[in-house]
Amino acid sequence: MKQIPLAELVATKGQAFAAKALGVSPAAISKAITAERNISVTCNLDGTFEAHELKSFPAQTALKKSAA
């Protein structure tokens, strides 16, 4: 198993490949990269791919609401 950033997968394999491998649309891949989301893709030994996003907790919007 190897983990790489989503942007690196797209740079090496292409946006269409990444979208198909993760079961999402090419537009979703583009939007995630443009938003600079922290998404790591795991390339499994059987050739499948999984993606996980690392996000801060609590979310920024929750902090803004509770501070008011």
N, C-alpha and C positions, 0 to 999 in steps of 0.2 A: 504494500500500500504506500502510496506517495501522495502528499498533500501539496497543492500549489494554489496560489491566489487565482481567483476567477479571471482577472485581467490577463494573467500569464497563459492560462488555458486558451483564451480567445486569441491572444497574440500568436500562439503556436499552432492551434488547430482550426481556428476560425469561429466566428460567432454562430453560424448555422450548426456546426458540429456541437458546440457547447450547449446550445439550446436543445437540440435533439437528445443529447446524452443526459441532460438534467430534466427533460420533460416539460420545458417551458418554451415560450415564444422567443424568437430572436429579439423582439422589442423589449422583453423583460430583461434579457441579458444586457442589452444596451443601456437600459434605464439604471440597472444596478451598478454598472461600471461608471456611468456618468455621475451618479449620486455618491460615488466612492465608498460604497458599502463594503464592509470587511467580510468578504465571503471567501472561504477556503473550499477547494474542491479536492475530494479524495478519489484517487484513481485506484480502484480495487484490483486485486490480482486476476479476477475473472473478467475484467474488461468493463465493468460497470463503473458509474460515477455517482458520487454523493456530494452534496453541497451543504455547508453549515455556515451560519453567520454569527459572528461575535458582536454582541451589542452591549452597551452599558446598561446597568440596572440601578435605579429605575430610569426609565426613558426620559429624555429631556423635556418632553411635553408635560409629563407628570410633575416634574420639578417646578415648572413655570406655574402650573395651576395651583399647587399647594403653597407657593410663596405668596400668592395674592391674598 
